[in-house]
Amino acid sequence: MPMISIKNFNTLPFDKKCDFITVFADYLAHRADDGHKYYLYHLNGYYIEVIYIPSHKRVAQIKAFNSPKGLTPYLSDVNIDALCL
């Protein structure tokens, strides 16, 4: 996997971001809110959120972040029951 920093990822053109996500990122979770679908990926130590608008049938935004605060919307869907002994 090519190492690309979050700074360099954020400077890529939209289509190249899509390529990196498709080929190299690990899918983690998804959620829906306010008519949008959000997909969370992990790549090289940071997270990428892809925002898709079904009514327009297009990706509206791709944003990379490394702050745990960005994971908050996904926490309600995390189930750790299997980890508890």
BELWO-V887758 format. One record per pair of residues at least 6 apart in sequence whose C-alpha atoms are under 8 Angstrom apart, sorted by the first residue. I is the first residue (numbers start at 0). J is the second residue. Records with the same first field share a line. If there is no record, write none. Layout:
BEGIN
I=J  J
END
This chain:
BEGIN
0=23
2=43
3=43
4=43
5=45  63  64
8=16  63
9=62  63
13=61
16=61
20=40  42
23=42
24=40  41  42
25=40  41  42
26=38  39  40  41
27=38  39  40  41
28=38  39  40  73
29=36  37  38  39  73
30=36  37  38  73
31=37
34=52  53  54
35=50  51  52  53
36=50  51  52  53
37=48  49  50  51
38=48  49  50  51
39=46  47  48  49
40=46  47  48
41=47
44=65
45=63  64  65
46=63  64  65
47=61  62  63  64
48=61  62  63
49=58  59  60  61  62
50=58  59  60  61
51=57  58  59  60
52=58  59
END
